[in-house]
């Protein structure tokens, strides 16, 4: 039997939250606490969400306070906007926690830039994949495992989002660190094809680097639910793009960015850039269930093994 990873538990827990099975959520949190005690920044947040949804606001606050006493903090945005925590917003103690976390986030302290590789190091296809906002290599890389025919490089931002989580909010620093990662990836490997990929904020960053590539190193991009707030910004990248570039964008029809993403379709067509759009029904701002299949399909399209 396959050993259950933290990634596996997290997916199960998300499904349980979505279905409203809070008993299952509680069981999974206890299992994760036993097997992965070092991930208390996640466990405490999930437990607070669970208690809040159960109407146990005082218990939720106690969980967060105890975690704060250990130095754990969370990004202020989900604290203020996660629907599972809305019951805590009227509490003064909760607002104090939010204020503390805002102050920590605004300090903009730098973490350590990381870069890790997985997969087939003899592959002719290299993929640099950029994590989404509020993540890290350890949590993000498992989405891509299973496509063992490719060699993956995963950069981790130095920009701190919360305890053990990182983001790409400073665009100049983000682009610099992605470039360092690409060059590090290419140092000891010679690929026939180099693709850039990523999800949400990382997907947008990968798209921009691929579309504005002046080095000739990058063959295309795969963007999973990219965080496209301004389609006109992307149009400028498309207009500057080498027509040989190819891309794939995966979106969910329930994703908040879905309308903006679909508006890009005509821009790619009008500028002669081959870009395949995969729309996953019933999916929000998340990876599709059959992502590895769609990943292979995407790589084949970019390498023109699939002209669909």
N, C-alpha and C positions, 0 to 999 in steps of 0.2 A: 504493500500500500504506500502511495506517495505521502511523504511527510508534509503536513500542512504548514505553509509558510505564512508569515505576517500578511503578505499580499493576498493569499487565499482567504484568510480570515477577514481581511478588510472588505473584499468583494462580497463575501457572505453577509457581513454586517450591513453593508449598504443595501443589499437586497432585502434584508430583514427590516431595516428602517423604512424602505420604500413600501413594503407590504403592510407596515404597521404592526409587525410582530415584535412587540417590545420584550416579551419573554425570551424570544430567540436572541434579541439584541443583548439582553443581560447575560445570557449564557455564553455568547461569543466574546463579550468583553471580559468575562471571568477567565475564559480559555486563553485569550490573548494576554491577560495579566499574568497568568501562570507561565506561559511559554515565552513571552516577550516583555518582561518587566521594564526593560530599558526604554520602551516606547510610551512612557507615561504622558508625554505631551499629546499624543493621540488618544490614549485610553481615557484620560481625564476629560478631554473635550467630548468624546462620545458618551461618556457616562453622564456628564452634565446635560447633554442633549436628551438623553433617555429620561432622566429624572424630570427635566422640564416638560417633556411631552406627557409624562405621567401625572403632571400637576404637583410634583414634589419639588417645589422651587427651593425650599430651604436645603434639601439634600443636594440639589444641583449646585447651590452656592457653596456649600461646605466642600464639595469635591474640588471646585475651582480654587477656593481659598487655600486648601491643603496643597494643591499643586503649585500655587504661587509662592507659598512658603518654601518650596523646594527650588525656586528660581525659574520655574516653567512659566512661559507666557505665550499668548496667541495673538495672531494678527487682529487688530481692532475691527476690520471690516466684517469678517464672519461673526464676531461677537455681537455686532450691532444689527446684522442683516440675516443671519441664519434663522429661518422660520422655527426651527426646533428650540431656539433660545429666546423667542419673543416674550415668553412668560416672565423672564428674568429682568427685562428692561425697566420696569417700574421700581426695582429695588435699588436703594442707595448703595448698598454694598457691591452690587453688580456694576453700577456705574463707576465706582472707584476702581474696580478691576479693569474695566474698559479704559479708563483714564491712564492707569499705570501702563497698560499695554500700548496705548497710543504714544506715550512718552518713550517707551523702549523702541518702538518702531521708528519714531521720528529721529532717534539718535543716529540712524543709518550706519551702524557699526558694520564693518566689513568682516566677512567670514573668510574661510580658506577656499580658493578655487580648486575644484577637483576635476579629474578626468579618468574615466574607467572604460574598459573595453570588454565585450563579451562576444561569443559566437565563433564562427569559423575564420581563423586568422589566415587561411589560405584562399579565402573567397576573392573573386574578382570584383565583387560589389561591396563597397564600403558605405555605411550609412551613419552619419552623425545625427543623433537624435536629441533634441533639446526639451528638457522637462517643462511642465507647465508651472504657472505661478503657485507658490506655496507647496513646493515638493522638493525632492532630492533624488539622487541617483538610485538609492536603495528602494525607494517606493515607486519610481518611474520606470526603471529598466525592466521589471517583470512583465509589463504590458507587451514588451517586444520580444520576450523570450519565446522560443518555439519555432521561429524562422531561422533555424540553425545554419542555413545555407549562406547567410550573409554575415558580415563582420560589422559590429556596431561600436560606435564610440559615443559615450555619454558625458557631456560637460555638466558640471554643477556650478551654478552661479555663486559668486562671493557675496551677493547682496542678500542680507538676512531679511526674511519675511516674518518669522517667528521662531520659537525654539525648534531647532533641527530642520527648519524649512527655509527655502530660498526662492528668490524671484529675479526678474529681469527688468525692474521698473526704470532704472537709469539706462536709457537706450544707448548712449555712447559707450558706457562701461560694458553693457550687454554685447554690443557688436564687437568690441575689442576682445572680450573673453571668448566669444564664439570663434573669432578668427584664430586665436591662440589654440583653441581646441582642434580646429581643422588642421592647422599646421602640425600639431602634435600627433594627430591621427595619421597624417601622411608621412611622418618622419621615417618610420620603419616599414611602411607598406606602399606598394604600388598597385593601385586598383585600375581596372578598365573603366569602371564607373564609380563616381562618387556622388551620393545623394545626400541632401539635407532633409531632415524631418523634425517633427515636434508636435506638441499639442498645446492648444489654447495660446497663451502668451508666447510659449516656445515655438508653436507652429507659425505664428506671425513672424517671429524673428528668423526662422528658417526660410520662410517664403521670401522675405526681403533680401536675405543674403544670396539666395539662389537666383532671384530675378535681377538683381543688380550686380551679379558676378562679373567682374572684369578680368579675372585671372584665367578663365577657361578651365578651372579645376572642377566645377560643379556641373553635373549633367541634368539635375532636376530636383524636385522637392515633393515631399509628402506631408501635408498639413492636416492634422486631426483637429476638428472643431476649432480652427484658428480664431483668436479673439480680434475680429475685424470690426472696429468701431467706426472707421472712416474709409469707405470704399474708394474715395477719390485719392487717398494716400496710396493705396495699392495700384491704382491706375497709373500713377507716375512711375512706379517700379516696372509695371508691365510695358509701358511705352519705351523704357530704357533697356528693355531686355533683349538679349540675343535670341533670335527666332528659333534657334536649335534647342533651346531649353524646353523641357516638358514637366508637367506637374500633375499632382492629384490632390484634391481637397475632399476630405470626408466631413460631412456635417450631419447633424441630427435634425429632424423636422421640428423638434421641441427645443432646440438650442436657441438661446436668446440672440445669438449672432446669425442665425440661419438666413433671415432676409438679406442681411448685408452680404453674406457669403454668396448667395444666389445671384445678387446683382453684379458679381464679378464675372459671371459666365460670358456675358456679351462683350465685356472688356477684353477678355482673353481672345475671343473669336475675332473681334475687329482688328486686333493687333497681330493675328497670326500665330498665337502661342497655343500649343496643344495642351489643354488642361482638362482632366477628367474629373467630374463631380460625382461623388457617391453620397446619396442621401439615405440615411438610415431612419426608418419609420419608428416612431415611439421612443426615440433616443434624444436626450437633452445634451447638456454640455459634458459629454463623457465619451469613452471609447465604446464602439459597438461590441456586441458579444462575440462576433466572429472576426475580430480585428486581424488576427494573423492571416486568415484567408484573404481579407481585403488588402493587407499589406503586400502579400505576394502578388495579387492582382495589380496593385499599384506599381510595384517594381517592374513587372512585365510590361505595363503600359509605357512607363518612362523609357525602358530599354527597347521599346517598339516591337516586343514579342506579342503584344496585344494591341491592335490598332483601334479597339472599340471606343 
